[in-house]
């Protein structure tokens, strides 16, 4: 693959162009792409033109550029999370009906929480857990789940890094964080209040694969003070067990889940 004069490959520049787009900047001019990707304008223009030609990028009527549908098509067709999402969505819908706020599905990727699915109600509380968004492990309930179930050396490596403190409630002290993670492992769920968004609380449970390793985390984001922790945890736990069964783990969770739904529906009146 041809390299630039800086020694950077075409693939590396290709990825740098794609990475300039996010939820806040879904479309950009070529000059903005060049600036954000730190590429010469001529190189960026040539690369963008080729990416548009192959459907990777799309040129809008006003001249701005956005990510093309071809990327979505290819990633959806072969995504390793496809089976997980398909298994989780029915249960996420039930959780949404119960809590009336955000329900998220995430995986651990390169030492971060990567959100792969989200369901939300119209008047749900504030959350920055968006699909395809990432959060540091120590700043969300799903991250606590992943950290709590890591091998000791892997967890210690994560904790040893310089930890950001987005709110006053974010735990960055290693000893205090270890205590919280031990509690998460013991209880079977994580409950974090205001550690990334003030006034919002996260509750998360693990989803296990056939080898009983954590494959994903299922969590809800609720306004602090409205958690109903026991009911919410029970619903998440039953859903997590059912999803685990679908992706390979044997359990009686489907029967438990039906019973929980029936009890909830019976009490709704």
C-alpha positions in Angstrom: 0.0 0.0 0.0 1.4 3.4 -1.0 2.8 5.6 1.7 2.8 9.4 2.0 6.1 11.4 2.3 5.7 11.2 6.1 5.8 7.4 5.9 2.1 7.1 6.8 0.1 4.5 4.8 -3.0 5.2 2.8 -5.0 3.0 5.3 -3.8 5.2 8.2 -4.8 8.4 6.5 -8.1 6.7 5.5 -8.9 6.0 9.2 -7.8 9.5 10.3 -10.4 10.9 7.9 -13.2 8.7 9.2 -12.3 9.5 12.8 -12.9 13.3 12.4 -16.6 12.7 12.3 -18.6 12.3 15.5 -22.1 13.0 16.9 -21.4 16.8 17.1 -19.7 17.0 13.7 -21.6 14.6 11.4 -20.7 16.6 8.3 -17.7 18.8 7.5 -16.1 20.7 4.6 -13.0 19.2 3.0 -10.8 21.9 4.5 -12.3 21.1 8.0 -11.5 17.4 7.4 -8.0 18.2 6.4 -7.5 20.4 9.5 -9.0 17.9 12.0 -7.2 15.0 10.4 -3.9 17.0 10.3 -3.5 16.3 6.6 -2.4 18.7 3.8 -5.4 20.0 2.0 -4.4 18.5 -1.4 -3.9 15.1 0.2 -7.2 15.3 2.1 -9.1 16.4 -1.0 -7.7 13.6 -3.1 -8.4 11.0 -0.4 -11.9 12.3 0.2 -12.7 12.2 -3.5 -11.7 8.6 -3.7 -13.8 7.7 -0.6 -16.8 9.5 -2.0 -16.4 7.5 -5.3 -16.6 4.2 -3.4 -19.5 5.3 -1.1 -17.4 5.4 2.1 -18.1 9.1 2.3 -21.1 11.1 0.8 -21.0 14.6 -0.6 -24.0 16.7 0.3 -25.7 19.3 -1.9 -24.0 22.2 0.0 -20.6 20.6 -0.6 -20.1 19.2 2.9 -19.0 15.6 3.4 -20.4 13.0 5.7 -19.9 9.3 6.3 -21.6 7.2 3.6 -24.1 4.4 4.0 -21.6 2.0 2.6 -19.8 2.1 6.0 -23.0 1.2 7.9 -23.8 -1.5 5.4 -20.4 -3.2 5.7 -20.1 -2.9 9.5 -23.7 -4.1 10.1 -23.4 -7.0 7.8 -20.3 -8.5 9.5 -20.4 -6.9 13.0 -19.2 -9.2 15.8 -21.9 -7.5 18.0 -24.8 -8.3 15.7 -25.9 -11.5 17.5 -25.5 -9.8 20.9 -27.7 -6.9 19.8 -30.3 -9.1 18.3 -30.4 -11.2 21.5 -30.5 -8.1 23.8 -33.1 -5.9 22.0 -36.3 -7.6 23.1 -35.2 -7.5 26.8 -34.0 -3.9 26.5 -37.4 -3.0 25.3 -39.0 -4.5 28.4 -36.5 -2.8 30.6 -37.3 0.5 28.9 -41.0 0.0 29.6 -40.2 -0.6 33.2 -37.8 2.3 33.9 -38.8 4.9 31.3 -35.3 6.1 30.8 -32.1 5.1 28.9 -31.2 1.4 28.5 -27.7 0.7 27.1 -25.8 -2.2 25.8 -22.0 -1.9 25.7 -18.8 -4.0 25.2 -15.2 -3.6 26.4 -13.0 -2.4 23.5 -9.4 -1.3 23.8 -9.8 -0.5 27.5 -12.9 1.6 27.1 -16.7 1.1 27.3 -18.1 1.1 23.7 -21.8 1.6 23.5 -23.4 -0.6 20.7 -27.1 -0.1 21.4 -29.3 2.4 23.2 -33.1 2.7 23.8 -34.5 5.9 25.3 -37.9 7.3 26.3 -39.0 10.7 25.1 -38.4 12.4 28.5 -35.4 10.4 29.6 -32.8 11.9 31.9 -29.6 13.4 30.5 -27.0 10.8 29.3 -23.8 11.0 27.2 -23.9 7.3 26.6 -24.6 7.4 22.8 -24.3 4.5 20.3 -20.7 4.3 19.0 -19.6 6.6 21.8 -16.9 5.6 24.3 -16.4 6.3 28.0 -13.5 5.6 30.3 -14.0 2.5 32.5 -14.0 4.4 35.8 -16.7 6.9 34.7 -19.8 4.7 34.2 -21.6 1.8 35.8 -20.9 -0.5 32.8 -17.2 0.3 33.2 -17.3 -0.8 36.8 -18.8 -4.1 35.7 -16.0 -4.7 33.2 -13.3 -3.7 35.7 -14.8 -5.8 38.5 -14.6 -9.0 36.3 -11.2 -8.4 34.8 -8.1 -10.5 35.7 -6.3 -8.8 38.5 -3.3 -7.7 36.5 -5.5 -6.2 33.8 -7.6 -4.4 36.3 -4.5 -3.0 38.1 -3.1 -1.8 34.8 -6.3 0.2 34.1 -6.5 1.6 37.6 -2.8 2.6 37.5 -3.4 5.0 34.6 -4.1 8.7 35.2 -7.8 8.8 35.7 -9.9 11.8 34.7 -12.4 13.3 37.1 -15.4 14.7 35.1 -17.4 15.3 38.3 -16.8 15.6 42.0 -18.3 12.1 42.5 -15.9 10.3 40.1 -13.6 8.0 42.0 -10.0 8.3 41.0 -8.3 7.1 44.1 -7.0 3.5 43.4 -7.7 2.1 46.8 -11.3 3.5 47.0 -11.9 2.3 43.4 -10.7 -1.2 44.3 -13.1 -1.3 47.2 -16.0 -0.3 45.0 -15.1 -2.9 42.4 -14.9 -5.7 45.0 -18.4 -4.6 46.1 -19.6 -4.8 42.5 -18.3 -8.3 42.1 -19.9 -9.4 45.4 -23.3 -7.9 44.7 -23.5 -8.8 41.0 -24.2 -5.2 39.8 -22.8 -1.7 39.7 -24.6 1.3 41.1 -22.9 4.7 40.3 -24.4 8.1 41.0 -23.2 11.3 39.3 -19.7 10.0 38.3 -20.0 11.3 34.7 -23.2 13.4 34.6 -24.4 15.1 37.8 -27.9 14.1 38.7 -27.8 10.8 36.7 -27.4 7.4 38.2 -26.2 4.2 36.4 -27.1 0.6 37.3 -25.3 -2.1 35.3 -25.1 -5.9 35.2 -22.8 -8.2 33.3 -23.7 -10.5 30.3 -21.7 -13.7 30.1 -20.6 -15.8 27.2 -20.5 -19.6 27.1 -17.1 -19.6 28.8 -18.6 -17.5 31.7 -16.5 -14.5 30.7 -18.1 -11.0 30.5 -19.2 -10.4 27.0 -21.1 -7.2 27.5 -22.8 -5.0 30.1 -26.5 -4.0 30.2 -27.3 -0.8 32.1 -29.9 1.9 32.7 -29.4 5.6 33.3 -31.9 7.1 35.7 -32.4 10.4 37.5 -30.7 10.2 40.9 -33.4 9.5 43.5 -35.6 7.5 41.2 -33.5 4.4 41.0 -35.8 1.8 42.7 -32.6 -0.2 43.0 -34.0 -3.5 44.1 -36.6 -3.7 41.3 -34.3 -2.2 38.7 -31.5 -4.6 39.6 -33.8 -7.6 39.5 -35.1 -6.7 36.1 -31.5 -6.1 34.8 -30.3 -9.3 36.3 -33.0 -11.4 34.7 -32.5 -9.7 31.4 -28.8 -10.3 31.6 -29.2 -13.9 32.4 -31.6 -14.4 29.5 -29.3 -12.6 27.0 -26.4 -14.7 28.3 -28.4 -17.8 27.5 -29.0 -16.6 24.0 -25.3 -16.1 23.3 -24.3 -19.4 24.8 -24.9 -19.8 28.5 -27.4 -22.3 29.8 -29.9 -21.1 32.5 -33.5 -21.0 33.4 -33.6 -17.2 33.0 -36.2 -17.1 30.3 -38.8 -18.6 32.6 -37.8 -16.1 35.4 -38.0 -13.3 32.9 -41.5 -14.2 31.8 -42.6 -14.4 35.5 -41.0 -11.0 36.2 -42.8 -9.4 33.2 -46.1 -10.9 34.3 -45.7 -9.6 37.8 -44.8 -6.2 36.5 -47.8 -6.1 34.2 -50.1 -7.3 37.0 -48.9 -4.5 39.2 -49.2 -1.8 36.6 -52.9 -1.4 37.2 
